[in-house]
Amino acid sequence: MATTDFRDYYAILGVAKGASGDEIKRTYRRLARKYHPDLNPGNQQAEARFKEINEAYEVLSDPSKRKKYDQFGRYWQQADRMGGPTGGWPGGAAAGNGGFEDFEFGRYGSFDDFINELLGRFGNAGPTGRSPGAASGRSAYSSYRAAPGGGAGAGFSGFGNDFSGAGFNPQGSVGNGDREASITLSFAEAFNGTQKRLSVGGETINVRIPPGAKPGSKIRLRGKGDPTGYGSQRGDLYLKVNLTPHEFFEFEGDNLICELPLAPDEAVLGAKVEVPTPDGLVTVSVPPGIRSGQSLRLRGKGWVKGDGSRSDQVVRVAIATPKDPTMAEREAYEQVRAARKADPRSHFKQIKL
């Protein structure tokens, strides 16, 4: 992989290398909303930026992938597909040959050079001291690529540019010809189900996403992975689902959660308010005296389950005080304050260390 192929995922999201997972998540949501193709129709630059953002978040939001990325830099994907520092190679650490920890990746002119030395180090060098592939005029890269059952038919570069499609982010080999990739959907696409057309190595695949796809769920496409090395048999392609952050809805387990702003008078006196659900607006009765942070449950108004039923939608109350009250409102609040007898902090006097 050339140096110019390396993508600085931290720079793409605009966060520091030591950023917390929550900070990365908040930044991703803000950028994903800004560059989402639905909000930028026909804008190819925004679509390309959206893909970059999703690719960066896919790695940095996964602690295991982020650790490899931080450790191996531009070779993190190769290390990931080879099973980490010691896995996936003949004569690994168990054979006393060590892993990647003592490799200086920067001294290799190309990834082929790195593989040639690596295979030789693991006892696979031919009589000339080079790897068998190099001795026959072929690189170790192409030699490993053809290994039966290795699941690396597309090489260490993974899907590379062989895959395309909005929100489609290839990941790499899973094993036995199986592949894994991520696909990003909007909440509407995931809730209602949709069809996506993906280009995989020149082959066009029409993928039907069933209703109710959730973040982290996987869709299996049989026979759409890599050649296994056994005749014409191919592995499977697994699509891991990501959802573009929504401005109102979030997931909490199987349920949807949302925030309901209430004016102080609505919280004190109770009210009937309209609340968005996946099916549209519904009228909700707010009981008098509800407090900020309390929840109302709308049964059967949440996400689609595998059996076709629906989870619940949890509505969390947030008291929204007016930032710029009118003169009449201010006078009314003054009257309420003068007439109020209850002290919400009366119990503070009994609190001690």
Stockholm file with secondary structure:
# STOCKHOLM 1.0

chainA/1-353         MATTDFRDYYAILGVAKGASGDEIKRTYRRLARKYHPDLNPGNQQAEARFKEINEAYEVLSDPSKRKKYDQFGRYWQQADRMGGPTGGWPGGAAAGNGGFEDFEFGRYGSFDDFINELLGRFGNAGPTGRSPGAASGRSAYSSYRAAPGGGAGAGFSGFGNDFSGAGFNPQGSVGNGDREASITLSFAEAFNGTQKRLSVGGETINVRIPPGAKPGSKIRLRGKGDPTGYGSQRGDLYLKVNLTPHEFFEFEGDNLICELPLAPDEAVLGAKVEVPTPDGLVTVSVPPGIRSGQSLRLRGKGWVKGDGSRSDQVVRVAIATPKDPTMAEREAYEQVRAARKADPRSHFKQIKL
#=GR chainA/1-353 SS CCGGGCCCHHHHHTCCTTCCHHHHHHHHHHHHHHHCGGGSTTCHHHHHHHHHHHHHHHHHTSHHHHHHHHHHGGGHHHHHHTTTTTTTSTTCGGGTSCCSTTCCGGGCSSHHHHHHHHHIIIIICCTTSSCHHHHTTSCHHHHHHTCTTSSCTTCTTTTGGGEECTTEEEEEEEETTEEEEEEEECHHHHHHCEEEEEEETTEEEEEEECTTCCTTCEEEETTCSCBCSSTTCBCCEEEEEEECCCSSCEEETTEEEEEEEECHHHHHHCEEEEEEETTEEEEEEECTTCCTTCEEEETTCSCBCTTSCBCCEEEEEEECCCSSCCHHHHHHHHHHHHHCCCCTTGGGGGCCC
#=GC SS_cons         CCGGGCCCHHHHHTCCTTCCHHHHHHHHHHHHHHHCGGGSTTCHHHHHHHHHHHHHHHHHTSHHHHHHHHHHGGGHHHHHHTTTTTTTSTTCGGGTSCCSTTCCGGGCSSHHHHHHHHHIIIIICCTTSSCHHHHTTSCHHHHHHTCTTSSCTTCTTTTGGGEECTTEEEEEEEETTEEEEEEEECHHHHHHCEEEEEEETTEEEEEEECTTCCTTCEEEETTCSCBCSSTTCBCCEEEEEEECCCSSCEEETTEEEEEEEECHHHHHHCEEEEEEETTEEEEEEECTTCCTTCEEEETTCSCBCTTSCBCCEEEEEEECCCSSCCHHHHHHHHHHHHHCCCCTTGGGGGCCC
//
